[in-house]
Amino acid sequence: MTDADSDAGRVVLVTGAAGRLGVAITAALAARGARLVLVDRVVSDVPAGADAVTLELDATADGAAEAALRSALERYGRLDALVNNAGVEGPVARAEDVPLDDVRRVFEVNVLALLAFSGAAMRHFRAVGAGRIVNIASGAGLAGTGMMAAYSASKHAVVGLTRSMAQEAGPAGIAVNAVCPGCVDSPMMARIEAQLGALAGTGSASFVAGIPMGRYADPAEVGETVAWLALEAPVYITGTAMVIDGGLRA
C-alpha cells in the first residue's frame, strides 16, 4: 500500500459515525469509493451502496480502538485513514459551576478516545509506511468559548495533539490534521443554543449574526473537507488546524 493509491478501495475508520457530522463525513468518503469501518454506540445510517462494516462500540471503552483496527484488517486487509469524529459538547455553564465528573466525561470522549484510536492507527501506519489521521476539533479549540470551558479546553487539546502527532509521524510519511468547524447546523448546535438562551434568560441564543456568511455550516461542507484531507490532500499537508466557519474567527 502506498499513499499514491486511488481513492477507490481505500479503507477509512470513522468514530462517531452516527452523529450529524459523522453521517456527512461517511457520505463524502463513500462518494469517493472508500470502504468504511463505522464506529458508534448505535450505527443505523450507512451510505447507500457503500462497502461498510459497522461496529457498535463506545469509543471510550477499553480495547475499542484495537477491536476496530482488528475488524478493518480482518474485513479489508488494510487501513488507510482514521477520522476521529466522536465528540460531545458537555456542560454549558459558568466554569465555576461545572461538575468535574462532567468535565472528565468530555475529556474521555473528546481527547482520550481520540488518543487511543490514533495510537492504534499510528502503530499500523508506521508498519506499512503510510496513513492519514483527521481529528475533528472545533473553532472552540482555537479561542475561548464562554460557558463552554470543558468543551473548549478539550478541543484545544485536540489541536495540540494533532500538531504533536504530526511532528512525530512526519518522518514515517503519515499526515495528521485537524478540522475546526465553527457553528454547524446540527442537533448539538441546537442544544447549545437552547442552554445558552436559558442561562441568559432569552429562551434561545444564536451565533448567526456574528458569522460573515450569515449562516451555520451545512454538515456536508465539513464532510467534504474531512474526506479531502483523508483521501485526496497532498500528504505534505500535515499539522494543520483547518478552519471552516464562514469567517467567524477571521
DOTISE-568927 format. One record per residue: x, y, z of N, C-alpha, C in turn. Coordinates in steps of 0.001 Angstrom, whole numbers, plus 500000, padded with zeros to 6 digits. Each point is the difference from the previous one (the first is absolute). Layout:
N
XYZXYZXYZ...
//
This chain:
250
500830498817500000499170501183500000500877501250500000499726500922499122500686501281499982498981501101500025500433501213500372499070501119500063499589500458498617500575499420498957499627500363498640498843499164499474499515499047500810498862499190499578498804500886499695499116499542499106498793500760499703499087500004501215499081500999500022499060500079501117499166498733500105499528499496498850499159498815499989500744498826500621499364499358500949500606498859500653500732500338501271500283501271500234500637500337501273499037499735501143500549499701501156499200499656501167500158501093501043498860500518500462500003501094500971499160499599501204500563500149501179499301499748501254499486501333500527498714500059500321499380501239500479499348499736501347500398500729501036499318499925501284498903501060500031499036499808500890498886500943500046499237500031498695499879498839499363499465499930498640498506500260499918499279499916501123498549500106499954499479501423500192500849500928500426499561501369500210499818500752498694499483501234500096499745500771498788501265500195499172501105500360500650501255500144499269500517498648499524499863498984500835500474498674499614499319499498498734498703500208499895499265499577498807500484500760498769500242501308500166500484500805498868501405499580499581500837499693500967501369499562499703499990498668499271499218499043500498499978498686499362499408500077498591499018500881499803499425500162498661501039500536499025500789500974500440501031500571499130501087498985499694500365499196500969501005498961499780499482498929499046498751499571500222499417498966499154499872500475498559499687501284499813499870500542498648501311499940499239501098499926500720501320499893499392500461498547499867499137499071500341500322498590499839500710499363501160500110500713501118500681499425501158499150498912500628500677499006500549499347498982500807500085500449501453498953499709500764499835500657501291499904499033501162500596500404501115499805499334501286499381501054500904498725499809500354499220501025500692499801499605501458500457500869500902499954499722501434499105501012500700499048499493500767499173500835500883499231499051500903499357500553501006499242499133500900498823499343499284499394500735499059498963499453499125500261500556498608500103499131499010500242500434498621498844499505499148499189500950499525498824499606499220499966500646498622500850500985499766499964500754498740501286499750499224499962499040499071501156499672499164499731500542498599500973500688499390499781500536498654499537498927499027499002500336499198499440499033499046501091499485499068500062498696499874500957499381499095501423499920500517500241500507501203501364500005500528500415498611500456501275499701499838500603498794500559500449500369501405499240499566500986500263500460501365499767498893501005500781500047501067499767499156501160499672500927501160498974499661500765499587500827501127500364499303501304500513500784500927500397499472501302499325500835501079499123499385500755499297500724501052500843499935501273500848501002500133500960500078501094499959501387500616500232500082501300500259501270500662501484500296499792500304501108499354501393500311499667500879500131501230499396500237501168500793500158501222500277498671500695499383498932499532500153498708500674501413499449499820500470499294501008501312499369499908500018499028498819501026500107499174500159499082498886499192500336498758499201501091500048499162500333498845500839500315498772501079500737500179500836500378498862500636498776499356500508499109500821500631498793499468498979499113499303498773499925500556498952499191499378499615500557498639499931501325499892499638500620498730501086499780498952501257500156500400501101499751499070500004498541499552499793499115500931499976498570499671498882499694499006498836500610500184498879499781499079500327500502498606500664501161499926500389500537498691500941499051499281500980499488500712500992499124499375499393498639499647499101499494500844499373498719499699499073500106498799499278501116499899499025500161498906500682500404498691500942500933500077500555500589498785501499499764499794500689499580501050501422499754499872500856501249500036499395501141500321500761501246500002499228501086500742500702501045500383499390501227500499500840501145499470499362500968499372500712501109499375499830501326500723498878500169500696499759501279500669499081499795501196500164500882500961499161500036501196499404501391500120498696500061500238499336501273500301499472499912501424500577500798500886499558500055501392498893501038500120498747499536499916498868500915500014499167499902501274500196498972500809499208499863501220500205501222500887498904500576500474500124501186500836498689500358500669500098500679501123498823500497500730500259501447500384498903500769500149500170501414500358500188500213501487499499499071500813500158500147501437499130501098500582500309500414501227499151500960500697500111501409499425498897500689499982499960501419499632499694500770501276501017500611500575499868500662501301501253500817500272499916500854501004501206500714500434501040498993500480501252500312499782501072499056500342499946499583501466499649500939500881499998499666501426498836499100500395499034499847499095498822499189500309500017498632499338501027499702499241500027498752499244500441498843500905499198498944500108500407498831500791501224499337499365500977499671500805501231499428499467499769498644499339499006499248500462499701498733499338499559500225498562499286501099499758499587500319498622501208500371499150500947500701500612501219500359499276500787498744499646500091499082500926500723498746499738499375499250498829498678499967499944499330499295498906500306500661498657500011501332499965500337500714498766501397499610499534500943499968500915501375499657499615500142498526499647499234499138500639500042498578499636499598499801498541498950500692499572499507499835498633500836500800499010500186501284500285500601500909499016501514499875499894500644499551501059501465499982500007500566498586500166499603499302501056500631498712500282499625498940498968498745499967499578499619499042498953500733500317498703500106501280499682500744500413498798501444499530500072500611500139501155501394499591500147500142498484499890499023499265500542500054498544499917499870499523498554499035500540499264499826499596498606501188500442499152500513501189500279501164500475499246501209499118500258500178499581501255501133499142500320499942498672499271498814499386499987499849498719499304500253500168498504499439501067499423500191500238498569501454500332499687500617500805500840501367500425499737500965498814499983499799499075500921500874498820499996499868499231498691498770499879499512499786499315498720500601500794498851499763501302499979500500500833498903501527499987499939500643500001501150501470499933499999500475498690499373499275498938500284500409498693499483499874499919498480498990500689499428499787499908498554500601501182499243500428501035500728500705501111499363499142501112499440498735500071500401499127501083499532498726500001500824499274501109499949498723500088500704499637501445500270498735500204500315499515501347500280499065499956501201500087501023500819499094500171501129499386501383499888498670500064500119499293501279500019499225500081501306500310500986500810499345500199501284498974501117499891498803499762500483498983501046499999500155500808501275500535501197499836500151500927501113498825500980499941500281501285500070498939501005500001500636501377499993499236500989499540500454501370500181500194500314501472499265499275500850500153500167501445501337499461500488500729499328499142501338499538500350501080500987499625499590501129499454500953501037499588499813501301500755498912500113500732499726501194500802499028499603501097499900500813501015499096499695501099498546500092499581499166499212500673498561500029499768499302500070501349499406501138500294499343500193501280498903498987500255499874499556501208499001499048500463500247498578499482501119499795499314500322498664499488501475499688500251500428500233501229501413499860500336500504498577499777499211499003500399500464498612499865500150499629498536499002500335499195500061499693498575501164500716499341500121501294500263501069500772499390501367499460500392500170499671501277501275499454500453500303498675499308498975499161499849500226498703499356500389500174498536499408500964499318500323500200498596501351500703499827500406500824500946501378500488499990500964498820500112499637499026500836500842498806500145500082499234498682498890499907499277500005499304498713500946500687499017499960501326499957500904500735499104501449499761500412500264500032501295501362499757500468500483498596499686499143499020500194500358498624499662500264499852498504499166500630499196500183499933498546501373500509499601500375501146500512501286500602499641501164499149500501499871499466501203501078499166500543500139498703499217498862499352499709500056498741499257500533500219498590499663501140499392500502500281498654501520500082499999500575500611501029501457500087500075500620498621500191499357499169500812500530498659500237499862499107498771498878500136499288499666499068498924500553500403498643500377501263499853500482500474498710501120499167499407501011499645500774501095499199499437499551498645499452498852499505500463499484498716499519499036500173498828499842501235499522499115500245498871498524500010500358499696500225501277498613499998500482499554501447500211498835500344499449499455501345500148498957500014501106500077501022500855499033500166501090499494501436499963498707500169499834499406501334499918498740500079500842499608501210500316498744500251500707499099500864499135498720499795500138499002500867499391499280500714501138499871501313499865499417500821501059498728500675499503498866499292500065498749500634499588499597501086500997499326501009499479499364500969500875498631499462500388498983500792499792498638499577500320499444499167498843499544498810500299499470499086498994498520499776500274499198500003498960498572499731500130499821498551500440499718499803501281499985498648500550499233499986501317499583498817500450499360499901501314500893500499501129501306499768499901500907500501501032499914501519500097500014500677498842499936501454500010498678500478500575498929499294499685498688500368500537499984499865501523500628498957500516500058499825501456500798501129500644501117500358499387500835501066500548499232501319500002499328500306498909499210501241499929498940500048501098499316498872500193498938499961501002500553500210501401501137499377500289500574500134501338500569501394500243500643500566498977500497501373500142498844500976500175498916499773499244498830500862500137499379499900501377499978498801500560499450499820501341500840500732501040501316499943499853500880500705500935499817501508499909499780500475498772499843501441499793498576500471500263499065499064500158498609500366500216499294500471498748500567499657498813499416500450498735499244498893499280500094498779500499499300498889499369500821499288498942500809500742499248500868499398498995501135500957499695501042499485499389501144500835499636500482499551498633500529500931499233500487499671498663501290500758499736500891499359499234501266500622499613499964500528498571498868499840499327499928500325498581500388501451499723499568500916500855500261501417499755501492500317499945500824499188500663501440500246500011500763499296498903499305499263499144500652499241498931499890500771498690501114500410499404499926500759498749499173499344498912500017498660499917499205499306498993498506500000500320499660500394501225498604500148500367499236498713500218500695498903500259499335498714500221500957499044500689499444498899500486500811498919500533500483499112498845501038499221500268500510499077498977499029498864499772499873499602498751499315498760499672500948498857500351499522498948500679500893498886500332500758499452498791499386500054498819500666499493498802501261500787499680500015501288500338501195500805499738501165499524500861499706499629501224501037499437500871500393498620499512499007499190499619500286498658499519500916499990498793499761500921499052500847500080498817501436500369500371500156500890500952501336500412500433500746498829500637499299499266500850500611498850500670500399498934498986499098499704499057500298498982498992501205500397499159500100501277499678501154500473499227501305499753500761500007500338501282501209499794500791500306498515500173498974499177500125500202498573500248500440499243498760499638500519498813500235499227498781500785500723498921499835501299499873500455500684498807501084501044500215500061500600501143500937501099500221501438499509499866500910500856499540501413499616499996500442499586501402500745498929500088500423499515501309500908501012500692500547500933499215500854501041500577499205500970500869498669500001499839499156500789500900499826499198501281500657500431501043499917499306501288500232501001501126499385499726501141500126500894501144499104501222499925499049500003499070499137501165499845498775499901500906499409501154500293498698500097500657499129500794499035499343499285499097499256500635498907498658500515500499499809501303499877498793500651500501498939500040498908498772499652500370498862500108499092498846500602500805499922501348499971499045500683500900499323501217499375500040500127498667499328501114499356500564501363500340501235500011500492500658501258500346499791500448501430499417499149500833499697500387501384501226500488500745501124499320499839501208500384500728501051500632499084499561500508498853500952500614499057500611501265500593
//
